[in-house]
Amino acid sequence: MLFPVLGLAPPPVGVSVFTPLWVIVLTVLVRYAMRQQVTRRGQSRRLTITFGSWALAYAGALVIGELLFMGVATYWVPMAAVVAAPFFAGAWWTGRT
């Protein structure tokens, strides 16, 4: 939800407000997930790969969008789906094991 707002909000607001909020949300979620006592075998590896893939997609889409497509909804909305894809893949992967 926050990703399209990053590119559609005015430049100082998008990056300076929403990125720190998103980092806080992800940090809380990762710390919560890693502290659970009952997890499936290999869950830490799956989470590391999922969040690493997400970070690469997020950073790539954000840099390209900020440089070339600021305020262009036809870029930011599809990129939101691309950035979310690692989490869907990680959920699918976890569900299969």
C-alpha angles and dihedrals in degrees: 000000000000096000099074089044089059092063099035098048119084110279102259094042098049099053102028097047109027101039095058090046091052092047090053092050092049093046091053092047095048093047090049093049094047093051096055111115096210114056135143120265110276094015093131090055092048091049092048092051093044096049092041091053090047092050092053093048092045095048093044095048092044095050094046092044095048092048101041113011109037109163095002107131092191087067102038100047096053090042088056087062091047091050091049093050096086090058092050090048091048092050091049090048092050092047092054095054 
